[in-house]
Amino acid sequence: MIPFIDLQAQRLRLAGKIEAAVQEAVVGGAWVMGPQVRQFEAELAAFGRAEHALGCANGTDALALPLMAWGIGRGDAVFVPSFTFAATAEVVPWFDAEPVFVDVDADTYNMDPAALERAIEGIKAEGRLTPRVVIAVDLFGQPADYPAIRAICDRHGLKLIADSAQGFGCTIGGEHPLKWADITTTSFFPAKPLGCYGDGGAVLTNDHELAQLIDSVRVHGKAVAVDLKDRVFDHDPKYLNMRIGLNSRLDTIQAAVLIEKLKVFGEEITWRNRIAARYNEGLRPHVAKVPDVPAGNISNWAQYTVEHPDRDGLIAHLKTHDVPTAVYYPIPLHLQPAYEHFPRGAGGLPVTERLKDVVFSLPMHADLDEATQDKVIAAVASYKGQA
């Protein structure tokens, strides 16, 4: 069977460097918030062109941290796409706020700015909720339309989170999403393009005070510099809790893994784009749609996702050729039992509801060789069902 994501190939390519880094972290003994965490945060910030990067326990916590720092709560609306993984919407009810589901663009599968505008206007007209935050997702690795979404947020006074759990490293005209977003969040789940050997996440921001608040929230609401300004305490501020927080720290060992992976991450994005271009050329005649990346944008190709009208038949055919596939996402969030009672943007989500029946993803990773890729393309091309 062809691997869907071959993480072992990357491990072997790095030739013991990760194992050595892990051993150094273990021997060092600072297993929680050790020096490797600080080093990785500095290097991640540099890569993402951010003033601040803060590691945390996972990508879901990364989304929750800014919501906590901004005081999102009951009566607040947070606008999210429905065509995404559950974590994007999941964090919103944690704080008694409500996710409002927004339709996506038919070409990029990312949040549709026009649908977002309609959703915000609809919530304002209804008057029950106060619009506060937009969470745009960089689905399958390519950036959302941040210039347009930022303009909408500015008109309505909303904060903007770039959920780059899948898309960290993607750019628009050479710029990372943080140029437009108040904060970027990401995940280091192993299957992500920049993944660790367990779980982990991070937030990136250019807002110094917000970075301090998130540093506080990720460690039990500890006192930080902004809290200590003009105050004198007669005890260690480490044990002074200024706000309700979480226990959400990136493990030192995972940071050690990520330091090594970040060194090759930019090159791997280049490889992924070469692989995606070969896929597009080979598959375009055989599927209804190959991925569309707007000119000037760079995707990190977390997934390579196509459309086919007879998806289930093609997937069954590919299985007989030992080609693995995955369907992201067969049930959009607004149709899930846990979320179906939350608001939907004005005009509904027709694009999302169409995509759930036609999209599927093919093997994609930085080490996918041309011979294996050609087998995947040939297997798709050999399908005689509806095209």
ChimeraX attribute file (.defattr): number of C-alpha atoms within 10 A of each C-alpha:
attribute: neighborCount
match mode: 1-to-1
recipient: residues
	/A:1	8
	/A:2	16
	/A:3	17
	/A:4	18
	/A:5	21
	/A:6	16
	/A:7	18
	/A:8	11
	/A:9	13
	/A:10	14
	/A:11	14
	/A:12	11
	/A:13	10
	/A:14	14
	/A:15	10
	/A:16	11
	/A:17	15
	/A:18	21
	/A:19	15
	/A:20	14
	/A:21	19
	/A:22	19
	/A:23	13
	/A:24	14
	/A:25	21
	/A:26	14
	/A:27	9
	/A:28	13
	/A:29	10
	/A:30	15
	/A:31	17
	/A:32	13
	/A:33	16
	/A:34	18
	/A:35	16
	/A:36	25
	/A:37	26
	/A:38	16
	/A:39	13
	/A:40	23
	/A:41	23
	/A:42	16
	/A:43	18
	/A:44	22
	/A:45	18
	/A:46	13
	/A:47	15
	/A:48	22
	/A:49	18
	/A:50	21
	/A:51	14
	/A:52	21
	/A:53	26
	/A:54	25
	/A:55	29
	/A:56	30
	/A:57	22
	/A:58	22
	/A:59	25
	/A:60	23
	/A:61	25
	/A:62	29
	/A:63	30
	/A:64	23
	/A:65	25
	/A:66	23
	/A:67	23
	/A:68	21
	/A:69	22
	/A:70	14
	/A:71	11
	/A:72	22
	/A:73	18
	/A:74	14
	/A:75	14
	/A:76	21
	/A:77	25
	/A:78	26
	/A:79	29
	/A:80	29
	/A:81	32
	/A:82	30
	/A:83	29
	/A:84	24
	/A:85	18
	/A:86	16
	/A:87	16
	/A:88	24
	/A:89	25
	/A:90	17
	/A:91	20
	/A:92	25
	/A:93	16
	/A:94	14
	/A:95	15
	/A:96	14
	/A:97	20
	/A:98	28
	/A:99	27
	/A:100	28
	/A:101	29
	/A:102	32
	/A:103	28
	/A:104	27
	/A:105	16
	/A:106	15
	/A:107	14
	/A:108	19
	/A:109	23
	/A:110	25
	/A:111	31
	/A:112	22
	/A:113	23
	/A:114	15
	/A:115	21
	/A:116	26
	/A:117	18
	/A:118	16
	/A:119	24
	/A:120	26
	/A:121	16
	/A:122	15
	/A:123	19
	/A:124	15
	/A:125	10
	/A:126	10
	/A:127	11
	/A:128	11
	/A:129	17
	/A:130	18
	/A:131	24
	/A:132	22
	/A:133	22
	/A:134	28
	/A:135	24
	/A:136	30
	/A:137	29
	/A:138	28
	/A:139	26
	/A:140	24
	/A:141	24
	/A:142	30
	/A:143	31
	/A:144	29
	/A:145	22
	/A:146	22
	/A:147	14
	/A:148	13
	/A:149	23
	/A:150	21
	/A:151	14
	/A:152	19
	/A:153	20
	/A:154	11
	/A:155	10
	/A:156	16
	/A:157	12
	/A:158	20
	/A:159	20
	/A:160	25
	/A:161	26
	/A:162	28
	/A:163	31
	/A:164	28
	/A:165	31
	/A:166	30
	/A:167	30
	/A:168	28
	/A:169	24
	/A:170	24
	/A:171	22
	/A:172	20
	/A:173	10
	/A:174	10
	/A:175	16
	/A:176	23
	/A:177	29
	/A:178	22
	/A:179	19
	/A:180	19
	/A:181	24
	/A:182	19
	/A:183	27
	/A:184	30
	/A:185	32
	/A:186	28
	/A:187	31
	/A:188	28
	/A:189	19
	/A:190	15
	/A:191	17
	/A:192	22
	/A:193	29
	/A:194	25
	/A:195	20
	/A:196	23
	/A:197	17
	/A:198	14
	/A:199	17
	/A:200	27
	/A:201	25
	/A:202	27
	/A:203	31
	/A:204	26
	/A:205	24
	/A:206	19
	/A:207	13
	/A:208	11
	/A:209	14
	/A:210	18
	/A:211	21
	/A:212	18
	/A:213	25
	/A:214	26
	/A:215	25
	/A:216	25
	/A:217	26
	/A:218	26
	/A:219	18
	/A:220	18
	/A:221	22
	/A:222	22
	/A:223	22
	/A:224	20
	/A:225	12
	/A:226	14
	/A:227	16
	/A:228	12
	/A:229	8
	/A:230	7
	/A:231	7
	/A:232	8
	/A:233	8
	/A:234	5
	/A:235	8
	/A:236	8
	/A:237	16
	/A:238	11
	/A:239	11
	/A:240	15
	/A:241	17
	/A:242	17
	/A:243	15
	/A:244	14
	/A:245	20
	/A:246	20
	/A:247	13
	/A:248	20
	/A:249	21
	/A:250	25
	/A:251	21
	/A:252	24
	/A:253	25
	/A:254	25
	/A:255	28
	/A:256	27
	/A:257	23
	/A:258	26
	/A:259	21
	/A:260	19
	/A:261	21
	/A:262	17
	/A:263	12
	/A:264	12
	/A:265	19
	/A:266	15
	/A:267	11
	/A:268	20
	/A:269	22
	/A:270	16
	/A:271	18
	/A:272	24
	/A:273	16
	/A:274	13
	/A:275	21
	/A:276	23
	/A:277	13
	/A:278	15
	/A:279	21
	/A:280	19
	/A:281	11
	/A:282	18
	/A:283	19
	/A:284	15
	/A:285	12
	/A:286	19
	/A:287	19
	/A:288	16
	/A:289	18
	/A:290	22
	/A:291	21
	/A:292	14
	/A:293	13
	/A:294	14
	/A:295	8
	/A:296	10
	/A:297	17
	/A:298	23
	/A:299	26
	/A:300	31
	/A:301	29
	/A:302	25
	/A:303	28
	/A:304	22
	/A:305	22
	/A:306	20
	/A:307	20
	/A:308	21
	/A:309	16
	/A:310	16
	/A:311	20
	/A:312	15
	/A:313	14
	/A:314	23
	/A:315	22
	/A:316	14
	/A:317	18
	/A:318	20
	/A:319	13
	/A:320	10
	/A:321	16
	/A:322	14
	/A:323	22
	/A:324	19
	/A:325	19
	/A:326	16
	/A:327	17
	/A:328	19
	/A:329	18
	/A:330	15
	/A:331	18
	/A:332	22
	/A:333	25
	/A:334	24
	/A:335	13
	/A:336	12
	/A:337	8
	/A:338	11
	/A:339	20
	/A:340	13
	/A:341	11
	/A:342	14
	/A:343	18
	/A:344	22
	/A:345	22
	/A:346	19
	/A:347	12
	/A:348	16
	/A:349	20
	/A:350	11
	/A:351	16
	/A:352	25
	/A:353	19
	/A:354	11
	/A:355	21
	/A:356	17
	/A:357	18
	/A:358	18
	/A:359	23
	/A:360	23
	/A:361	18
	/A:362	24
	/A:363	20
	/A:364	22
	/A:365	28
	/A:366	24
	/A:367	17
	/A:368	19
	/A:369	10
	/A:370	12
	/A:371	9
	/A:372	14
	/A:373	20
	/A:374	14
	/A:375	15
	/A:376	22
	/A:377	21
	/A:378	16
	/A:379	18
	/A:380	21
	/A:381	17
	/A:382	12
	/A:383	16
	/A:384	11
	/A:385	11
	/A:386	13
	/A:387	15
